[in-house]
Amino acid sequence: MYYVLGLLYLIISIVMILEIIKAEVPNSTKILWIVVILVLPYIGILLYYFIGRQKMIG
């Protein structure tokens, strides 16, 4: 069970980090969101999805 959650976290993290790298925002913002995702494993993903993603797109 834990392997599945770990693998799911890894896949989602990689996809989000690639999305962040492709975004047209300042590098400092990209670095900040990547650190948040890596330091706060599941919470960081949720924060980026609900807060950061909207700012990156719009």
C-alpha atoms as one frame of an Amber mdcrd trajectory, in Angstrom:
protein
   0.000   0.000   0.000   2.735   2.470   0.949   4.620   1.687  -2.250   1.598
   2.725  -4.283   1.277   6.029  -2.409   4.994   6.690  -2.788   4.920   5.932
  -6.495   1.836   8.102  -6.954   3.532  10.974  -5.098   6.648  10.586  -7.244
   4.722  10.647 -10.514   2.572  13.630  -9.532   5.623  15.525  -8.253   7.540
  14.989 -11.475   4.583  16.107 -13.591   4.067  19.246 -11.486   7.763  20.124
 -11.474   7.881  19.813 -15.270   4.776  22.027 -15.477   6.447  24.603 -13.227
   9.640  24.591 -15.294   7.664  25.202 -18.511   5.681  28.121 -17.028   6.582
  31.643 -18.079   7.171  33.128 -14.636  10.333  34.392 -12.897  12.878  31.751
 -11.896  12.550  32.682  -8.237   8.867  31.729  -8.332   9.676  28.436 -10.031
  12.322  27.581  -7.443   9.985  28.481  -4.588   7.203  26.177  -5.803   9.610
  23.317  -6.505  10.991  23.608  -2.968   7.470  23.704  -1.508   6.517  20.533
  -3.403   9.670  18.702  -2.327   9.781  19.846   1.318   6.070  19.450   2.087
   5.342  16.190   0.253   1.554  15.889   0.014   0.619  19.312   1.344   2.953
  21.001  -1.156   1.211  19.308  -4.058  -2.182  20.454  -2.800  -0.939  24.008
  -2.209   0.490  24.234  -5.700  -2.601  22.732  -7.299  -5.072  25.072  -5.586
  -2.986  28.250  -5.237   0.096  28.259  -7.443  -1.324  26.687 -10.553  -3.960
  29.385 -10.929  -1.301  32.098 -10.680   0.991  30.327 -13.153  -1.763  29.934
 -15.755  -3.512  33.280 -15.289
